[in-house]
Amino acid sequence: MTVYLVGAGPGDPGLLTVRGAELLRRADVVVHDRLSAEELLDLAPAHAQRIDVGKVPGHARVPQDGINELLVEHGRSGATVVRLKGGDPTVFARGGEEAQALADAGVPFEFVPGITSAIAVPAYAGIPVTQRFSSTSFTVVTGHEDPTIGEDGSVDWDAVARVGGTIVVLMGVGRIQKICDRLMAAGRPADTPAAAVIWGTRAEQRTVRATLGTLAAQDLESPATIVIGAVAGLDLAWFERRPLFGRTVVVTRARAQASSLVARLRELGAATVEIPAIRIDDPADGGTALRSAVADLAGNDWVVVTSPNGARRLLAECRDARAFGAAQVAAIGPGTADALREGNVEADLVPERFVAEGLLEVFPDPPPGGGRVLLVRAAEARDVLPETLRERGWTVDVVEAYRTVQGTPSPDELAAAAEADIVTFTSSSTVRNFLAVCDAVPPIVACIGPVTADTAREHGLTVDVEADVHTIDGLLAALVVHLTPT
């Protein structure tokens, strides 16, 4: 019976602490605010209740007293409750008020510090809040002052101005003109460098650079972290200079497989929209044929696996790698080879071209008297591989390891996809199923290889990017080249 007041960090989900992630994974109830990255909610179990109490400027979905009551109510129920707050729960986030309400009610609580936007957001804009010799201190102050104090507010801006060093203002957009005027009246020069970082650490981050005298006239919006001082004149930008920054990319892989591609896209600066156009499902026979084939796996000369999904399904039916006996193993590409390696099975053959035709180019002829090949694949795969191997004299047994079926994206996901810049396709089934559920296609179409690209063209799409190396890394490399000005 504990309520955990967890800092979610300023927006980038990668800035969540290890302790915060651990608690989210075992939460029964998550009470979250507007600034929490939505992806963090996916860390909570499917059964966990998610309660949105986010505030927007001028409007609170749930007033603070109501939030306090919610935390006490769920805390008393014996549930594991995570109160997920943007930034750090104790830095201008009312975490102290919520903790006090819990303490008064006799409900145990724990503070789980988060990375505060006061430091992280300027860093993501290339602005260190301190600099040796020039800015040896920094002051963090709220611009959202107590309205009951009166016209002058609750902050002694004269004292803040006299301290020197860097001033970081949180929640100050609504009063930015008054704040700047007060600081200049207290002696800070009008030409002091100033910057406002809007939606800092997120893919939509925007940095506005000005001076103390001109900042209020700029196009600002909440949430913004405002930095005033010599360090605001530094331009060590890195986050906004990543090759895919400002682009939104649709990922059409099955949700269980999308994480690696999503993570790589974010490293390159892109925002992502996950559209689970496909879902990986059991084969029509429930896996009976695959289990039967595994029972006689060692009776084959070759076991050929054509996808990472097929590799994992095959390995799941094997007691251990000894089931392969003397059979050699072929993987259609490095992704499939990596999936086999997860089960301590090293592929004997991986072609340079990661398509069926590439594997056929290097696949050996059968021994005298013939030989057996077990082909493990998806139900919807092309027949060029088994047909050509049979023409060469191999006896080929085809076993379906899984089916790809159409996914069911939510209306919000579909709306976000319609506004995206790029869509990525990693298989022919992702093309077909995406077009079956989405009416709008982003202007840039990127495909992992020629088979997927051909399917896209057959469905009337113009393919802008086709990877030469048919892997996720190859797709991303091709996309960066396409978007990099020459």
C-alpha positions as CSV (number, residue, x, y, z in Angstrom):
1,M,0.0,0.0,0.0
2,T,2.4,2.7,-1.3
3,V,2.0,5.6,-3.6
4,Y,5.1,6.3,-5.6
5,L,5.6,10.0,-6.7
6,V,7.7,9.3,-9.8
7,G,9.5,11.9,-11.9
8,A,9.0,11.1,-15.6
9,G,11.7,13.4,-16.8
10,P,11.1,16.3,-19.2
11,G,9.7,14.3,-22.2
12,D,12.3,12.1,-23.8
13,P,11.2,8.6,-22.6
14,G,14.9,7.6,-22.5
15,L,15.4,9.9,-19.5
16,L,13.1,8.0,-17.2
17,T,15.1,6.6,-14.3
18,V,15.7,2.8,-13.8
19,R,13.7,3.0,-10.5
20,G,10.8,4.8,-12.3
21,A,10.7,2.1,-15.0
22,E,10.7,-0.7,-12.4
23,L,7.7,0.8,-10.6
24,L,5.7,1.4,-13.7
25,R,6.2,-2.2,-14.8
26,R,4.4,-3.4,-11.6
27,A,1.9,-0.6,-11.2
28,D,-1.8,-1.3,-10.7
29,V,-2.8,2.3,-11.1
30,V,-1.0,5.1,-13.0
31,V,-2.1,8.7,-12.4
32,H,-0.3,10.8,-15.0
33,D,-0.1,14.4,-16.1
34,R,0.1,16.1,-19.5
35,L,3.9,16.3,-19.7
36,S,4.5,12.6,-19.3
37,A,5.7,10.9,-22.5
38,E,2.8,8.7,-23.6
39,E,5.2,5.9,-24.4
40,L,6.0,5.6,-20.7
41,L,2.4,4.4,-20.1
42,D,3.1,1.4,-22.2
43,L,5.6,0.2,-19.5
44,A,2.7,-0.4,-17.2
45,P,0.9,-3.8,-17.3
46,A,-2.1,-4.1,-19.6
47,H,-4.4,-4.5,-16.6
48,A,-3.2,-1.3,-14.9
49,Q,-5.7,1.6,-14.7
50,R,-4.4,4.7,-16.3
51,I,-5.9,8.0,-15.1
52,D,-5.2,11.2,-17.0
53,V,-5.2,14.3,-14.7
54,G,-3.1,16.5,-17.0
55,K,-3.3,20.2,-16.9
56,V,-3.1,22.7,-19.8
57,P,-2.6,26.4,-19.4
58,G,-5.8,27.9,-18.0
59,H,-7.5,24.6,-17.5
60,A,-7.2,21.6,-15.1
61,R,-8.9,18.4,-16.1
62,V,-8.8,17.4,-12.4
63,P,-8.2,20.1,-9.8
64,Q,-5.3,19.5,-7.4
65,D,-7.6,18.7,-4.5
66,G,-9.2,16.0,-6.7
67,I,-5.8,14.6,-7.6
68,N,-4.9,14.4,-3.9
69,E,-8.1,12.5,-3.2
70,L,-7.5,10.1,-6.1
71,L,-4.1,9.3,-4.7
72,V,-5.4,8.7,-1.2
73,E,-8.3,6.6,-2.4
74,H,-6.2,4.3,-4.6
75,G,-3.4,4.2,-2.0
76,R,-5.8,3.0,0.7
77,S,-7.0,0.2,-1.7
78,G,-3.8,-1.7,-1.4
79,A,-2.9,-1.1,-5.0
80,T,0.6,-0.2,-6.3
81,V,0.0,3.4,-7.3
82,V,2.4,5.4,-9.5
83,R,1.9,9.1,-9.7
84,L,3.8,9.9,-12.9
85,K,4.8,13.6,-13.0
86,G,6.7,15.5,-15.7
87,G,10.3,16.4,-14.7
88,D,11.0,15.9,-11.0
89,P,8.1,15.6,-8.6
90,T,9.6,18.0,-6.1
91,V,10.6,20.8,-8.5
92,F,7.6,23.0,-9.1
93,A,5.4,19.9,-9.7
94,R,3.3,19.9,-6.5
95,G,4.8,16.7,-5.4
96,G,5.2,18.1,-2.0
97,E,1.5,18.9,-1.8
98,E,0.5,15.4,-2.9
99,A,3.0,13.9,-0.4
100,Q,1.5,16.0,2.4
101,A,-2.0,14.9,1.5
102,L,-0.9,11.2,1.6
103,A,0.9,11.8,4.9
104,D,-2.1,13.4,6.4
105,A,-4.2,10.4,5.4
106,G,-1.7,7.9,6.7
107,V,-0.9,6.5,3.3
108,P,2.7,5.5,2.7
109,F,4.5,7.2,-0.1
110,E,7.9,7.4,-1.8
111,F,9.6,10.2,-3.8
112,V,11.3,8.8,-6.9
113,P,13.3,11.8,-8.3
114,G,13.3,12.5,-12.0
115,I,15.5,14.5,-14.3
116,T,14.3,18.0,-14.1
117,S,13.6,20.1,-17.2
118,A,15.6,22.9,-15.6
119,I,18.8,21.1,-16.5
120,A,17.9,18.6,-19.2
121,V,15.9,20.9,-21.5
122,P,18.7,23.5,-21.9
123,A,21.2,20.6,-22.4
124,Y,19.1,19.3,-25.3
125,A,19.2,22.8,-26.8
126,G,23.0,22.9,-26.5
127,I,22.9,25.2,-23.5
128,P,24.8,24.1,-20.4
129,V,23.4,25.9,-17.4
130,T,26.9,26.5,-16.0
131,Q,30.1,27.4,-17.7
132,R,33.5,27.6,-16.0
133,F,34.5,31.1,-15.1
134,S,31.5,32.8,-16.8
135,S,28.5,31.2,-15.3
136,T,29.3,29.6,-12.0
137,S,25.8,29.3,-10.5
138,F,22.3,28.9,-11.7
139,T,19.0,29.8,-10.2
140,V,15.8,27.9,-10.9
141,V,12.6,29.9,-10.4
142,T,9.0,29.5,-11.3
143,G,7.2,32.0,-13.5
144,H,3.8,30.6,-12.2
145,E,3.6,32.7,-9.1
146,D,1.0,32.6,-6.4
147,P,-1.9,34.9,-7.7
148,T,-3.0,35.7,-4.2
149,I,0.1,37.6,-3.4
150,G,-0.7,40.7,-5.5
151,E,0.5,42.5,-8.6
152,D,4.2,42.0,-7.7
153,G,3.8,38.3,-7.3
154,S,5.6,35.9,-4.9
155,V,9.1,36.0,-6.5
156,D,11.7,38.6,-5.5
157,W,12.9,39.2,-9.1
158,D,15.3,41.9,-7.8
159,A,17.1,39.3,-5.7
160,V,17.1,36.8,-8.6
161,A,18.7,39.4,-10.9
162,R,21.4,40.3,-8.3
163,V,22.5,36.7,-7.7
164,G,24.2,36.6,-11.1
165,G,24.9,33.4,-13.1
166,T,22.2,31.7,-15.1
167,I,18.5,32.1,-14.5
168,V,16.2,29.2,-15.5
169,V,12.5,30.0,-15.5
170,L,10.0,27.3,-15.6
171,M,6.3,27.9,-16.4
172,G,7.0,31.5,-17.3
173,V,5.6,32.0,-20.8
174,G,2.3,33.5,-19.6
175,R,4.2,36.3,-17.6
176,I,7.4,36.5,-19.8
177,Q,7.0,40.3,-20.5
178,K,6.7,41.1,-16.8
179,I,9.6,38.8,-15.9
180,C,11.9,40.3,-18.4
181,D,10.9,43.9,-17.4
182,R,11.5,43.1,-13.7
183,L,14.9,41.6,-14.4
184,M,16.0,44.5,-16.5
185,A,14.7,47.0,-14.0
186,A,16.8,45.2,-11.4
187,G,20.0,45.7,-13.4
188,R,20.2,42.8,-15.9
189,P,21.2,44.4,-19.3
190,A,18.7,44.2,-22.1
191,D,21.3,42.5,-24.4
192,T,21.8,39.6,-22.0
193,P,21.5,36.4,-24.0
194,A,18.2,34.5,-23.5
195,A,16.5,31.4,-25.0
196,A,13.2,29.6,-24.7
197,V,13.2,25.9,-25.4
198,I,9.7,24.7,-26.2
199,W,8.7,21.0,-25.7
200,G,12.3,20.3,-24.8
201,T,13.8,16.8,-25.2
202,R,10.9,15.8,-27.5
203,A,10.8,15.4,-31.2
204,E,8.9,18.6,-31.6
205,Q,11.5,20.6,-29.6
206,R,12.0,24.2,-30.8
207,T,14.6,26.6,-29.5
208,V,14.0,30.4,-29.7
209,R,17.1,32.5,-29.2
210,A,16.9,36.2,-28.4
211,T,18.0,38.6,-25.7
212,L,16.4,39.6,-22.4
213,G,15.0,42.7,-24.1
214,T,13.5,40.9,-27.1
215,L,12.5,37.5,-25.8
216,A,8.9,38.5,-24.9
217,A,8.3,39.6,-28.5
218,Q,9.1,36.1,-29.9
219,D,6.7,33.3,-30.8
220,L,6.6,31.4,-27.6
221,E,4.2,28.7,-26.2
222,S,4.0,26.4,-23.3
223,P,5.6,24.3,-22.1
224,A,8.9,26.2,-22.4
225,T,12.1,26.3,-20.3
226,I,13.5,29.8,-20.4
227,V,17.3,30.4,-19.9
228,I,18.7,33.8,-19.2
229,G,22.4,34.5,-18.9
230,A,25.7,34.3,-20.8
231,V,25.3,30.5,-21.4
232,A,22.1,31.2,-23.5
233,G,24.5,32.7,-26.1
234,L,26.2,29.3,-26.6
235,D,25.1,27.3,-29.6
236,L,26.2,23.7,-28.8
237,A,23.1,22.3,-30.5
238,W,23.1,18.5,-31.1
239,F,19.5,17.3,-30.6
240,E,17.9,19.5,-33.3
241,R,20.7,18.7,-35.7
242,R,20.1,15.0,-35.9
243,P,19.4,13.8,-39.5
244,L,15.7,12.9,-39.0
245,F,14.9,15.7,-36.6
246,G,11.5,17.3,-37.2
247,R,10.2,14.3,-39.3
248,T,7.4,12.0,-38.2
249,V,7.8,8.4,-39.4
250,V,5.1,5.7,-39.4
251,V,6.3,2.3,-38.3
252,T,4.1,-0.5,-39.7
253,R,5.7,-3.5,-38.1
254,A,3.8,-5.7,-35.7
255,R,3.8,-4.0,-32.3
256,A,6.0,-6.6,-30.7
257,Q,8.7,-6.1,-33.3
258,A,8.5,-2.4,-33.7
259,S,10.6,-1.4,-30.7
260,S,14.0,-1.8,-32.3
261,L,13.0,0.3,-35.3
262,V,11.3,2.9,-33.2
263,A,14.3,3.2,-30.9
264,R,16.7,3.7,-33.9
265,L,14.4,6.3,-35.5
266,R,14.3,8.2,-32.3
267,E,18.1,8.1,-32.0
268,L,18.1,9.8,-35.4
269,G,15.8,12.5,-34.2
270,A,12.4,11.4,-35.7
271,A,9.1,11.3,-34.0
272,T,7.3,8.0,-34.5
273,V,3.8,6.8,-35.0
274,E,3.3,3.0,-34.5
275,I,0.6,1.6,-36.8
276,P,0.5,-2.2,-36.2
277,A,-0.6,-3.0,-39.7
278,I,0.2,-6.6,-39.1
279,R,0.0,-9.0,-36.2
280,I,2.0,-12.2,-35.9
281,D,-0.3,-15.1,-35.3
282,D,-0.2,-18.9,-35.1
283,P,-0.3,-20.9,-38.3
284,A,-3.8,-22.2,-39.3
285,D,-3.0,-25.6,-37.8
286,G,-1.9,-24.2,-34.5
287,G,1.7,-25.2,-35.0
288,T,1.1,-29.0,-35.5
289,A,3.1,-29.2,-38.7
290,L,6.0,-27.2,-37.1
291,R,6.1,-29.5,-34.1
292,S,6.1,-32.6,-36.3
293,A,8.9,-31.2,-38.5
294,V,11.0,-30.4,-35.4
295,A,10.7,-34.0,-34.2
296,D,12.6,-35.0,-37.4
297,L,14.8,-31.9,-37.7
298,A,18.0,-33.9,-37.9
299,G,16.7,-35.9,-40.8
300,N,17.2,-32.9,-43.2
301,D,20.3,-31.9,-45.0
302,W,19.4,-28.2,-44.7
303,V,17.0,-26.2,-42.6
304,V,16.2,-22.9,-44.4
305,V,14.6,-20.1,-42.4
306,T,13.3,-17.0,-44.2
307,S,12.5,-14.5,-41.3
308,P,13.3,-13.7,-37.7
309,N,9.7,-14.6,-36.8
310,G,10.2,-18.0,-38.4
311,A,13.5,-18.5,-36.6
312,R,12.0,-17.7,-33.2
313,R,9.0,-19.9,-33.7
314,L,11.2,-22.8,-34.8
315,L,13.6,-22.4,-31.8
316,A,10.6,-22.2,-29.5
317,E,9.7,-25.8,-30.5
318,C,13.2,-27.1,-30.1
319,R,14.4,-28.5,-26.8
320,D,17.9,-27.2,-27.6
321,A,20.3,-26.8,-30.6
322,R,21.1,-30.6,-30.6
323,A,17.7,-31.1,-32.4
324,F,19.4,-30.0,-35.6
325,G,21.8,-32.9,-35.6
326,A,24.0,-32.7,-38.7
327,A,21.6,-30.5,-40.6
328,Q,23.0,-27.3,-42.0
329,V,21.2,-24.1,-41.5
330,A,20.5,-21.3,-44.0
331,A,19.2,-17.8,-43.0
332,I,17.8,-15.5,-45.6
333,G,19.5,-12.5,-44.1
334,P,21.4,-11.2,-41.0
335,G,18.3,-10.4,-39.1
336,T,17.2,-14.0,-39.4
337,A,20.7,-15.2,-38.5
338,D,20.7,-13.0,-35.4
339,A,17.4,-14.5,-34.3
340,L,18.8,-18.0,-34.7
341,R,21.9,-17.0,-32.8
342,E,19.6,-16.1,-29.9
343,G,19.0,-19.8,-29.6
344,N,22.7,-20.7,-30.0
345,V,22.2,-21.8,-33.6
346,E,24.8,-20.3,-36.0
347,A,23.7,-20.1,-39.6
348,D,26.0,-21.9,-42.1
349,L,24.8,-19.9,-45.0
350,V,23.7,-16.3,-45.3
351,P,23.5,-14.8,-48.8
352,E,24.8,-11.3,-49.7
353,R,21.4,-10.4,-51.2
354,F,18.7,-10.9,-48.5
355,V,15.9,-12.2,-50.7
356,A,14.9,-15.6,-52.0
357,E,16.7,-15.1,-55.2
358,G,19.9,-14.2,-53.4
359,L,19.7,-17.4,-51.3
360,L,19.1,-19.5,-54.5
361,E,22.3,-18.0,-56.0
362,V,24.5,-19.5,-53.3
363,F,22.5,-22.5,-52.3
364,P,24.3,-25.8,-53.1
365,D,23.1,-28.6,-55.4
366,P,21.8,-31.7,-53.7
367,P,24.2,-34.6,-53.1
368,P,24.0,-37.7,-55.3
369,G,20.7,-39.4,-54.8
370,G,19.0,-36.2,-53.7
371,G,18.6,-34.5,-50.3
372,R,16.0,-33.0,-48.0
373,V,15.4,-29.3,-47.2
374,L,13.0,-28.1,-44.5
375,L,11.8,-24.6,-45.3
376,V,10.4,-22.7,-42.3
377,R,8.4,-19.6,-43.4
378,A,5.3,-17.5,-43.1
379,A,2.0,-18.7,-44.5
380,E,2.0,-15.8,-47.0
381,A,5.5,-16.3,-48.5
382,R,6.3,-16.4,-52.2
383,D,6.8,-19.8,-53.7
384,V,10.0,-19.1,-55.7
385,L,12.3,-20.6,-53.2
386,P,10.7,-24.1,-52.7
387,E,9.8,-24.4,-56.4
388,T,13.3,-23.6,-57.6
389,L,14.9,-25.9,-55.1
390,R,12.6,-28.7,-56.2
391,E,13.6,-28.0,-59.9
392,R,17.2,-28.5,-58.8
393,G,16.5,-31.9,-57.4
394,W,15.9,-31.2,-53.7
395,T,13.0,-32.7,-51.8
396,V,11.5,-29.7,-50.0
397,D,9.1,-29.8,-47.1
398,V,7.5,-26.4,-46.4
399,V,6.2,-25.7,-42.9
400,E,4.3,-22.7,-41.9
401,A,5.6,-21.2,-38.7
402,Y,3.2,-18.3,-38.4
403,R,0.7,-16.1,-40.2
404,T,0.7,-12.3,-40.6
405,V,-2.9,-11.0,-40.1
406,Q,-4.2,-7.5,-40.4
407,G,-3.7,-5.3,-37.3
408,T,-6.3,-3.0,-35.8
409,P,-4.8,0.5,-35.3
410,S,-6.8,2.9,-33.1
411,P,-8.5,6.0,-34.6
412,D,-5.9,8.2,-32.9
413,E,-3.1,6.2,-34.5
414,L,-4.7,6.4,-37.9
415,A,-5.1,10.2,-37.5
416,A,-1.5,10.6,-36.5
417,A,-0.4,8.5,-39.5
418,A,-2.3,10.7,-41.9
419,E,-0.2,13.7,-40.7
420,A,3.2,12.0,-40.8
421,D,6.0,12.7,-43.3
422,I,7.3,9.2,-43.9
423,V,6.0,5.6,-43.9
424,T,8.3,2.6,-43.6
425,F,7.5,-0.8,-44.9
426,T,9.5,-3.9,-43.8
427,S,7.6,-6.6,-45.7
428,S,5.0,-7.0,-48.3
429,S,2.3,-7.8,-45.7
430,T,2.9,-4.5,-44.0
431,V,2.2,-2.7,-47.3
432,R,-1.0,-4.6,-48.0
433,N,-2.4,-4.4,-44.5
434,F,-1.4,-0.7,-44.0
435,L,-3.3,0.2,-47.2
436,A,-6.3,-1.8,-46.0
437,V,-6.6,0.3,-42.8
438,C,-5.2,3.7,-43.8
439,D,-6.8,6.0,-46.3
440,A,-3.9,8.5,-46.3
441,V,-0.3,7.6,-47.2
442,P,2.6,9.9,-46.0
443,P,4.4,11.7,-48.9
444,I,7.7,9.7,-48.5
445,V,7.5,5.9,-48.9
446,A,10.5,3.9,-47.7
447,C,10.9,0.1,-48.3
448,I,13.4,-2.4,-46.8
449,G,14.1,-4.1,-50.1
450,P,13.0,-4.9,-53.7
451,V,10.2,-7.4,-52.9
452,T,8.5,-5.0,-50.5
453,A,9.1,-2.2,-52.9
454,D,7.5,-4.2,-55.8
455,T,4.5,-4.8,-53.6
456,A,4.2,-1.1,-52.9
457,R,4.4,-0.2,-56.6
458,E,1.8,-2.9,-57.4
459,H,-0.6,-1.1,-55.0
460,G,0.0,2.2,-56.7
461,L,2.5,3.7,-54.4
462,T,5.6,5.7,-55.5
463,V,8.6,4.3,-53.7
464,D,11.0,7.0,-52.7
465,V,13.5,5.0,-50.7
466,E,14.6,1.4,-51.3
467,A,17.4,0.0,-49.1
468,D,20.4,-1.6,-50.8
469,V,21.1,-3.6,-47.7
470,H,17.8,-5.2,-46.7
471,T,17.9,-4.7,-43.0
472,I,16.6,-2.2,-40.5
473,D,19.9,-0.5,-40.4
474,G,20.1,-0.5,-44.2
475,L,16.6,1.0,-44.4
476,L,17.5,3.8,-42.0
477,A,20.8,4.5,-43.8
478,A,18.9,4.8,-47.1
479,L,16.3,7.1,-45.5
480,V,19.0,9.4,-44.1
481,V,20.8,9.7,-47.5
482,H,17.5,10.5,-49.2
483,L,16.7,13.3,-46.7
484,T,20.2,14.7,-46.6
485,P,20.7,17.8,-48.9
486,T,23.4,17.3,-51.5
